[in-house]
Amino acid sequence: MFFSKPDNDEVAKRGMLHALGAFLYILAVVTLVSNLQRFFGDRPDPKFLAPLAMLSLLVLSAAVMGMLVFGKPVMLYIDGKKKEAVAMVCWTVGTFAVITVAVFAFMAGRA
């Protein structure tokens, strides 16, 4: 259906690029969170600021992922390019699924 042969190769390329961007964003967040102690030292987190920081990160991440996965497809849909919009979402989610499976396979191989 949408993965066989896209009418527009640009849609497939952009979808895959958005999935790669989502993976790189997640990689950056994980790197930052796993190195917080190095950045801020051994100071204990105040009980109020840690949940505030984590919820803020959740909202920021949802916004970034929403833009990467649905931003351009919504613009295409509004412009009347419904087939391209659906194809781009499918390419983005499909590519991200492949990346996710690859990460789990890598983790399983290291166990």
mmCIF file of the C-alpha atoms, coordinates in Angstrom:
data_MODEL
# 
_entry.id   MODEL 
# 
loop_
_atom_site.group_PDB 
_atom_site.id 
_atom_site.type_symbol 
_atom_site.label_atom_id 
_atom_site.label_alt_id 
_atom_site.label_comp_id 
_atom_site.label_asym_id 
_atom_site.label_entity_id 
_atom_site.label_seq_id 
_atom_site.pdbx_PDB_ins_code 
_atom_site.Cartn_x 
_atom_site.Cartn_y 
_atom_site.Cartn_z 
_atom_site.occupancy 
_atom_site.B_iso_or_equiv 
_atom_site.pdbx_formal_charge 
_atom_site.auth_seq_id 
_atom_site.auth_comp_id 
_atom_site.auth_asym_id 
_atom_site.auth_atom_id 
_atom_site.pdbx_PDB_model_num 
ATOM 1   C CA . MET A 1 1   ? 0.000  0.000  0.000  1.00 0.00 ? 1   MET A CA 1 
ATOM 2   C CA . PHE A 1 2   ? 2.042  2.973  1.210  1.00 0.00 ? 2   PHE A CA 1 
ATOM 3   C CA . PHE A 1 3   ? 5.396  1.207  1.440  1.00 0.00 ? 3   PHE A CA 1 
ATOM 4   C CA . SER A 1 4   ? 5.382  -0.390 -2.006 1.00 0.00 ? 4   SER A CA 1 
ATOM 5   C CA . LYS A 1 5   ? 6.347  2.515  -4.264 1.00 0.00 ? 5   LYS A CA 1 
ATOM 6   C CA . PRO A 1 6   ? 5.702  6.063  -3.110 1.00 0.00 ? 6   PRO A CA 1 
ATOM 7   C CA . ASP A 1 7   ? 4.348  8.460  -5.710 1.00 0.00 ? 7   ASP A CA 1 
ATOM 8   C CA . ASN A 1 8   ? 6.868  10.944 -4.463 1.00 0.00 ? 8   ASN A CA 1 
ATOM 9   C CA . ASP A 1 9   ? 10.303 9.731  -3.347 1.00 0.00 ? 9   ASP A CA 1 
ATOM 10  C CA . GLU A 1 10  ? 10.661 12.988 -1.408 1.00 0.00 ? 10  GLU A CA 1 
ATOM 11  C CA . VAL A 1 11  ? 7.842  11.899 0.906  1.00 0.00 ? 11  VAL A CA 1 
ATOM 12  C CA . ALA A 1 12  ? 9.649  8.652  1.721  1.00 0.00 ? 12  ALA A CA 1 
ATOM 13  C CA . LYS A 1 13  ? 12.998 10.408 2.210  1.00 0.00 ? 13  LYS A CA 1 
ATOM 14  C CA . ARG A 1 14  ? 11.475 13.068 4.437  1.00 0.00 ? 14  ARG A CA 1 
ATOM 15  C CA . GLY A 1 15  ? 9.600  10.461 6.480  1.00 0.00 ? 15  GLY A CA 1 
ATOM 16  C CA . MET A 1 16  ? 12.796 8.486  7.048  1.00 0.00 ? 16  MET A CA 1 
ATOM 17  C CA . LEU A 1 17  ? 14.680 11.688 7.889  1.00 0.00 ? 17  LEU A CA 1 
ATOM 18  C CA . HIS A 1 18  ? 12.037 12.633 10.457 1.00 0.00 ? 18  HIS A CA 1 
ATOM 19  C CA . ALA A 1 19  ? 12.305 9.184  12.055 1.00 0.00 ? 19  ALA A CA 1 
ATOM 20  C CA . LEU A 1 20  ? 16.084 9.586  12.231 1.00 0.00 ? 20  LEU A CA 1 
ATOM 21  C CA . GLY A 1 21  ? 15.586 13.029 13.786 1.00 0.00 ? 21  GLY A CA 1 
ATOM 22  C CA . ALA A 1 22  ? 13.274 11.521 16.399 1.00 0.00 ? 22  ALA A CA 1 
ATOM 23  C CA . PHE A 1 23  ? 15.880 8.862  17.219 1.00 0.00 ? 23  PHE A CA 1 
ATOM 24  C CA . LEU A 1 24  ? 18.647 11.481 17.489 1.00 0.00 ? 24  LEU A CA 1 
ATOM 25  C CA . TYR A 1 25  ? 16.479 13.629 19.779 1.00 0.00 ? 25  TYR A CA 1 
ATOM 26  C CA . ILE A 1 26  ? 15.834 10.632 22.045 1.00 0.00 ? 26  ILE A CA 1 
ATOM 27  C CA . LEU A 1 27  ? 19.546 9.793  22.005 1.00 0.00 ? 27  LEU A CA 1 
ATOM 28  C CA . ALA A 1 28  ? 20.384 13.372 23.041 1.00 0.00 ? 28  ALA A CA 1 
ATOM 29  C CA . VAL A 1 29  ? 17.831 13.323 25.886 1.00 0.00 ? 29  VAL A CA 1 
ATOM 30  C CA . VAL A 1 30  ? 19.077 9.955  27.151 1.00 0.00 ? 30  VAL A CA 1 
ATOM 31  C CA . THR A 1 31  ? 22.671 11.187 27.000 1.00 0.00 ? 31  THR A CA 1 
ATOM 32  C CA . LEU A 1 32  ? 21.757 14.317 28.940 1.00 0.00 ? 32  LEU A CA 1 
ATOM 33  C CA . VAL A 1 33  ? 19.708 12.488 31.581 1.00 0.00 ? 33  VAL A CA 1 
ATOM 34  C CA . SER A 1 34  ? 22.328 9.774  32.074 1.00 0.00 ? 34  SER A CA 1 
ATOM 35  C CA . ASN A 1 35  ? 25.009 12.428 32.604 1.00 0.00 ? 35  ASN A CA 1 
ATOM 36  C CA . LEU A 1 36  ? 23.084 14.763 34.923 1.00 0.00 ? 36  LEU A CA 1 
ATOM 37  C CA . GLN A 1 37  ? 25.280 13.880 37.870 1.00 0.00 ? 37  GLN A CA 1 
ATOM 38  C CA . ARG A 1 38  ? 28.381 14.841 35.895 1.00 0.00 ? 38  ARG A CA 1 
ATOM 39  C CA . PHE A 1 39  ? 26.827 18.195 34.973 1.00 0.00 ? 39  PHE A CA 1 
ATOM 40  C CA . PHE A 1 40  ? 25.364 19.069 38.380 1.00 0.00 ? 40  PHE A CA 1 
ATOM 41  C CA . GLY A 1 41  ? 27.483 17.096 40.830 1.00 0.00 ? 41  GLY A CA 1 
ATOM 42  C CA . ASP A 1 42  ? 26.260 15.039 43.765 1.00 0.00 ? 42  ASP A CA 1 
ATOM 43  C CA . ARG A 1 43  ? 23.797 17.619 45.045 1.00 0.00 ? 43  ARG A CA 1 
ATOM 44  C CA . PRO A 1 44  ? 20.532 15.919 45.964 1.00 0.00 ? 44  PRO A CA 1 
ATOM 45  C CA . ASP A 1 45  ? 17.591 17.033 43.854 1.00 0.00 ? 45  ASP A CA 1 
ATOM 46  C CA . PRO A 1 46  ? 14.983 19.029 45.731 1.00 0.00 ? 46  PRO A CA 1 
ATOM 47  C CA . LYS A 1 47  ? 11.702 17.152 45.983 1.00 0.00 ? 47  LYS A CA 1 
ATOM 48  C CA . PHE A 1 48  ? 9.906  19.867 44.027 1.00 0.00 ? 48  PHE A CA 1 
ATOM 49  C CA . LEU A 1 49  ? 12.365 20.510 41.197 1.00 0.00 ? 49  LEU A CA 1 
ATOM 50  C CA . ALA A 1 50  ? 12.996 16.911 40.069 1.00 0.00 ? 50  ALA A CA 1 
ATOM 51  C CA . PRO A 1 51  ? 9.332  16.178 39.181 1.00 0.00 ? 51  PRO A CA 1 
ATOM 52  C CA . LEU A 1 52  ? 9.032  19.656 37.647 1.00 0.00 ? 52  LEU A CA 1 
ATOM 53  C CA . ALA A 1 53  ? 12.062 18.992 35.451 1.00 0.00 ? 53  ALA A CA 1 
ATOM 54  C CA . MET A 1 54  ? 10.852 15.534 34.406 1.00 0.00 ? 54  MET A CA 1 
ATOM 55  C CA . LEU A 1 55  ? 7.322  16.706 33.554 1.00 0.00 ? 55  LEU A CA 1 
ATOM 56  C CA . SER A 1 56  ? 8.767  19.642 31.618 1.00 0.00 ? 56  SER A CA 1 
ATOM 57  C CA . LEU A 1 57  ? 10.964 17.208 29.694 1.00 0.00 ? 57  LEU A CA 1 
ATOM 58  C CA . LEU A 1 58  ? 7.924  15.019 28.989 1.00 0.00 ? 58  LEU A CA 1 
ATOM 59  C CA . VAL A 1 59  ? 5.940  17.955 27.587 1.00 0.00 ? 59  VAL A CA 1 
ATOM 60  C CA . LEU A 1 60  ? 8.912  19.172 25.529 1.00 0.00 ? 60  LEU A CA 1 
ATOM 61  C CA . SER A 1 61  ? 9.508  15.672 24.177 1.00 0.00 ? 61  SER A CA 1 
ATOM 62  C CA . ALA A 1 62  ? 5.843  15.220 23.240 1.00 0.00 ? 62  ALA A CA 1 
ATOM 63  C CA . ALA A 1 63  ? 5.925  18.532 21.376 1.00 0.00 ? 63  ALA A CA 1 
ATOM 64  C CA . VAL A 1 64  ? 9.145  17.697 19.521 1.00 0.00 ? 64  VAL A CA 1 
ATOM 65  C CA . MET A 1 65  ? 7.949  14.204 18.596 1.00 0.00 ? 65  MET A CA 1 
ATOM 66  C CA . GLY A 1 66  ? 4.576  15.601 17.510 1.00 0.00 ? 66  GLY A CA 1 
ATOM 67  C CA . MET A 1 67  ? 6.292  18.058 15.192 1.00 0.00 ? 67  MET A CA 1 
ATOM 68  C CA . LEU A 1 68  ? 8.672  15.441 13.791 1.00 0.00 ? 68  LEU A CA 1 
ATOM 69  C CA . VAL A 1 69  ? 5.998  12.822 13.171 1.00 0.00 ? 69  VAL A CA 1 
ATOM 70  C CA . PHE A 1 70  ? 2.920  14.910 12.329 1.00 0.00 ? 70  PHE A CA 1 
ATOM 71  C CA . GLY A 1 71  ? 4.058  18.475 11.514 1.00 0.00 ? 71  GLY A CA 1 
ATOM 72  C CA . LYS A 1 72  ? 4.763  18.148 7.790  1.00 0.00 ? 72  LYS A CA 1 
ATOM 73  C CA . PRO A 1 73  ? 2.019  15.551 7.174  1.00 0.00 ? 73  PRO A CA 1 
ATOM 74  C CA . VAL A 1 74  ? -0.579 17.918 8.666  1.00 0.00 ? 74  VAL A CA 1 
ATOM 75  C CA . MET A 1 75  ? 0.668  20.685 6.373  1.00 0.00 ? 75  MET A CA 1 
ATOM 76  C CA . LEU A 1 76  ? 0.420  18.330 3.386  1.00 0.00 ? 76  LEU A CA 1 
ATOM 77  C CA . TYR A 1 77  ? -3.082 17.261 4.439  1.00 0.00 ? 77  TYR A CA 1 
ATOM 78  C CA . ILE A 1 78  ? -4.241 20.863 4.744  1.00 0.00 ? 78  ILE A CA 1 
ATOM 79  C CA . ASP A 1 79  ? -2.801 21.553 1.266  1.00 0.00 ? 79  ASP A CA 1 
ATOM 80  C CA . GLY A 1 80  ? -5.018 18.771 -0.096 1.00 0.00 ? 80  GLY A CA 1 
ATOM 81  C CA . LYS A 1 81  ? -2.223 16.212 -0.478 1.00 0.00 ? 81  LYS A CA 1 
ATOM 82  C CA . LYS A 1 82  ? -3.920 13.584 1.663  1.00 0.00 ? 82  LYS A CA 1 
ATOM 83  C CA . LYS A 1 83  ? -2.238 10.562 0.120  1.00 0.00 ? 83  LYS A CA 1 
ATOM 84  C CA . GLU A 1 84  ? 1.220  12.078 0.574  1.00 0.00 ? 84  GLU A CA 1 
ATOM 85  C CA . ALA A 1 85  ? 0.383  13.042 4.165  1.00 0.00 ? 85  ALA A CA 1 
ATOM 86  C CA . VAL A 1 86  ? -0.654 9.506  5.091  1.00 0.00 ? 86  VAL A CA 1 
ATOM 87  C CA . ALA A 1 87  ? 2.344  8.067  3.244  1.00 0.00 ? 87  ALA A CA 1 
ATOM 88  C CA . MET A 1 88  ? 4.738  10.331 5.138  1.00 0.00 ? 88  MET A CA 1 
ATOM 89  C CA . VAL A 1 89  ? 3.284  9.317  8.508  1.00 0.00 ? 89  VAL A CA 1 
ATOM 90  C CA . CYS A 1 90  ? 3.583  5.664  7.481  1.00 0.00 ? 90  CYS A CA 1 
ATOM 91  C CA . TRP A 1 91  ? 7.196  6.125  6.359  1.00 0.00 ? 91  TRP A CA 1 
ATOM 92  C CA . THR A 1 92  ? 8.096  7.992  9.540  1.00 0.00 ? 92  THR A CA 1 
ATOM 93  C CA . VAL A 1 93  ? 6.459  5.498  11.904 1.00 0.00 ? 93  VAL A CA 1 
ATOM 94  C CA . GLY A 1 94  ? 7.659  2.515  9.872  1.00 0.00 ? 94  GLY A CA 1 
ATOM 95  C CA . THR A 1 95  ? 11.249 3.740  9.810  1.00 0.00 ? 95  THR A CA 1 
ATOM 96  C CA . PHE A 1 96  ? 11.119 4.532  13.507 1.00 0.00 ? 96  PHE A CA 1 
ATOM 97  C CA . ALA A 1 97  ? 9.789  1.026  14.165 1.00 0.00 ? 97  ALA A CA 1 
ATOM 98  C CA . VAL A 1 98  ? 12.764 -0.437 12.284 1.00 0.00 ? 98  VAL A CA 1 
ATOM 99  C CA . ILE A 1 99  ? 15.163 1.743  14.325 1.00 0.00 ? 99  ILE A CA 1 
ATOM 100 C CA . THR A 1 100 ? 13.442 0.645  17.544 1.00 0.00 ? 100 THR A CA 1 
ATOM 101 C CA . VAL A 1 101 ? 13.676 -3.031 16.619 1.00 0.00 ? 101 VAL A CA 1 
ATOM 102 C CA . ALA A 1 102 ? 17.362 -2.537 15.746 1.00 0.00 ? 102 ALA A CA 1 
ATOM 103 C CA . VAL A 1 103 ? 18.014 -0.970 19.167 1.00 0.00 ? 103 VAL A CA 1 
ATOM 104 C CA . PHE A 1 104 ? 16.285 -3.892 20.915 1.00 0.00 ? 104 PHE A CA 1 
ATOM 105 C CA . ALA A 1 105 ? 18.208 -6.385 18.758 1.00 0.00 ? 105 ALA A CA 1 
ATOM 106 C CA . PHE A 1 106 ? 21.455 -4.624 19.679 1.00 0.00 ? 106 PHE A CA 1 
ATOM 107 C CA . MET A 1 107 ? 20.509 -4.791 23.353 1.00 0.00 ? 107 MET A CA 1 
ATOM 108 C CA . ALA A 1 108 ? 19.622 -8.480 23.084 1.00 0.00 ? 108 ALA A CA 1 
ATOM 109 C CA . GLY A 1 109 ? 22.954 -9.214 21.419 1.00 0.00 ? 109 GLY A CA 1 
ATOM 110 C CA . ARG A 1 110 ? 24.831 -7.576 24.282 1.00 0.00 ? 110 ARG A CA 1 
ATOM 111 C CA . ALA A 1 111 ? 23.005 -9.519 27.007 1.00 0.00 ? 111 ALA A CA 1 
# 
